[in-house]
């Protein structure tokens, strides 16, 4: 089993709030940027950041097959609700690669995968005490 990376410092890159909000709404923006070929790369980078936040092995490049392999492995080694969320993220990422990430359905599948992964990462985030 590969060694797990150390957790990232709080100053490390965080997923873009606009992209995460888009994923949670599961609605594509009317902005031109979300219909361009680079949309899939942008979402895969956001998924990569959540993989890092979960403390999972980091693939050298955030390609869909590499991220899918990490998520499938994480699904096998997690439990409870988080396991289901990671599994749903993996299933949607897999579907996006088969459908085609540049199609509307593919973009929605990527956004849905990001949504599930963001929720899984939220479960593992340490709670900050109320002041």
C-alpha positions, 0 to 999 in steps of 0.5 A, spaced: 500 500 500 502 506 498 505 511 503 500 516 505 502 523 504 502 528 510 496 533 511 497 539 507 498 546 511 492 551 512 495 555 507 495 550 502 491 551 496 484 550 497 478 548 492 475 554 488 469 556 492 465 558 485 467 551 482 465 548 489 458 552 489 457 550 482 458 543 483 453 543 489 448 546 485 449 541 479 447 546 474 452 549 469 453 556 469 451 560 462 458 563 463 463 561 457 468 558 461 464 552 463 463 550 456 470 551 453 474 544 453 478 547 459 472 545 464 474 538 465 481 540 466 479 545 471 474 540 475 479 535 475 484 540 478 479 541 484 477 534 485 485 533 486 485 538 491 479 535 495 483 528 494 489 532 497 485 534 503 482 527 504 490 525 505 489 520 500 495 518 495 496 524 490 497 522 483 503 525 479 498 528 474 490 530 476 488 525 470 481 522 470 484 515 470 489 517 476 484 520 480 479 514 479 484 509 481 485 513 488 478 514 489 476 507 488 482 505 493 480 510 498 473 507 497 475 500 499 479 503 505 474 507 508 467 506 511 460 509 513 457 515 510 464 517 507 465 511 503 459 512 500 460 519 498 467 517 495 464 511 491 459 516 488 464 521 486 468 515 483 462 512 479 460 519 477 468 521 475 468 514 471 461 516 468 464 522 465 470 519 462 465 514 458 460 519 456 466 524 454 468 530 459 466 535 454 459 534 453 454 537 457 452 530 461 460 529 462 460 536 465 454 535 469 458 528 471 464 531 473 460 537 477 457 531 481 463 527 482 466 534 485 460 535 489 460 528 493 468 529 494 467 535 497 462 532 502 467 527 503 472 532 505 467 536 509 466 529 513 474 529 515 475 536 516 477 537 523 471 542 527 473 548 529 471 550 536 466 556 537 469 562 540 
